[in-house]
Amino acid sequence: MRFVTAERWPRRSWAAWLGIVCIALVLLTGILRVSHSHPDGRIDPDCSLCMTAHTVAQVVVVVAIQVTSQPVVRYVIETYSAPLPGQPFVLKRANRPPPATSSVA
């Protein structure tokens, strides 16, 4: 059950306000781009919004590189290897003790 309090709007954190401002900026710039026009109907070369809206993305040619591999002859002679321990990971719940001497002199 919700209790009715005297405070009508809960306090918002700074992160919530920052999110609201960011969403408002995105919406306002979208409206500006859609409604942007000039009296003569042409693109104005001095208008930065017109220049960025009508700039074409540069086309990049895809370069394919042929990757080849050659088999390598094994040159290491097999030697006796020690067997692996039965427990590969040991978990010690201990910390390193402090240094014996102070490092700050």
Secondary structure as a PSIPRED ss2 file (coil, helix, strand):
# PSIPRED VFORMAT (PSIPRED V4.0)

   1 M C   1.000  0.000  0.000
   2 R C   1.000  0.000  0.000
   3 F C   1.000  0.000  0.000
   4 V C   1.000  0.000  0.000
   5 T C   1.000  0.000  0.000
   6 A C   1.000  0.000  0.000
   7 E C   1.000  0.000  0.000
   8 R C   1.000  0.000  0.000
   9 W C   1.000  0.000  0.000
  10 P C   1.000  0.000  0.000
  11 R C   1.000  0.000  0.000
  12 R C   1.000  0.000  0.000
  13 S C   1.000  0.000  0.000
  14 W H   0.000  1.000  0.000
  15 A H   0.000  1.000  0.000
  16 A H   0.000  1.000  0.000
  17 W H   0.000  1.000  0.000
  18 L H   0.000  1.000  0.000
  19 G H   0.000  1.000  0.000
  20 I H   0.000  1.000  0.000
  21 V H   0.000  1.000  0.000
  22 C H   0.000  1.000  0.000
  23 I H   0.000  1.000  0.000
  24 A H   0.000  1.000  0.000
  25 L H   0.000  1.000  0.000
  26 V H   0.000  1.000  0.000
  27 L H   0.000  1.000  0.000
  28 L H   0.000  1.000  0.000
  29 T H   0.000  1.000  0.000
  30 G H   0.000  1.000  0.000
  31 I H   0.000  1.000  0.000
  32 L H   0.000  1.000  0.000
  33 R H   0.000  1.000  0.000
  34 V H   0.000  1.000  0.000
  35 S H   0.000  1.000  0.000
  36 H C   1.000  0.000  0.000
  37 S C   1.000  0.000  0.000
  38 H C   1.000  0.000  0.000
  39 P C   1.000  0.000  0.000
  40 D C   1.000  0.000  0.000
  41 G C   1.000  0.000  0.000
  42 R C   1.000  0.000  0.000
  43 I C   1.000  0.000  0.000
  44 D C   1.000  0.000  0.000
  45 P C   1.000  0.000  0.000
  46 D C   1.000  0.000  0.000
  47 C C   1.000  0.000  0.000
  48 S H   0.000  1.000  0.000
  49 L H   0.000  1.000  0.000
  50 C H   0.000  1.000  0.000
  51 M H   0.000  1.000  0.000
  52 T H   0.000  1.000  0.000
  53 A H   0.000  1.000  0.000
  54 H C   1.000  0.000  0.000
  55 T C   1.000  0.000  0.000
  56 V C   1.000  0.000  0.000
  57 A C   1.000  0.000  0.000
  58 Q C   1.000  0.000  0.000
  59 V C   1.000  0.000  0.000
  60 V C   1.000  0.000  0.000
  61 V C   1.000  0.000  0.000
  62 V C   1.000  0.000  0.000
  63 V C   1.000  0.000  0.000
  64 A C   1.000  0.000  0.000
  65 I C   1.000  0.000  0.000
  66 Q C   1.000  0.000  0.000
  67 V C   1.000  0.000  0.000
  68 T C   1.000  0.000  0.000
  69 S C   1.000  0.000  0.000
  70 Q C   1.000  0.000  0.000
  71 P C   1.000  0.000  0.000
  72 V C   1.000  0.000  0.000
  73 V C   1.000  0.000  0.000
  74 R C   1.000  0.000  0.000
  75 Y C   1.000  0.000  0.000
  76 V C   1.000  0.000  0.000
  77 I C   1.000  0.000  0.000
  78 E C   1.000  0.000  0.000
  79 T C   1.000  0.000  0.000
  80 Y C   1.000  0.000  0.000
  81 S C   1.000  0.000  0.000
  82 A C   1.000  0.000  0.000
  83 P C   1.000  0.000  0.000
  84 L C   1.000  0.000  0.000
  85 P C   1.000  0.000  0.000
  86 G C   1.000  0.000  0.000
  87 Q C   1.000  0.000  0.000
  88 P C   1.000  0.000  0.000
  89 F C   1.000  0.000  0.000
  90 V C   1.000  0.000  0.000
  91 L C   1.000  0.000  0.000
  92 K C   1.000  0.000  0.000
  93 R C   1.000  0.000  0.000
  94 A C   1.000  0.000  0.000
  95 N C   1.000  0.000  0.000
  96 R C   1.000  0.000  0.000
  97 P C   1.000  0.000  0.000
  98 P C   1.000  0.000  0.000
  99 P C   1.000  0.000  0.000
 100 A C   1.000  0.000  0.000
 101 T C   1.000  0.000  0.000
 102 S C   1.000  0.000  0.000
 103 S C   1.000  0.000  0.000
 104 V C   1.000  0.000  0.000
 105 A C   1.000  0.000  0.000
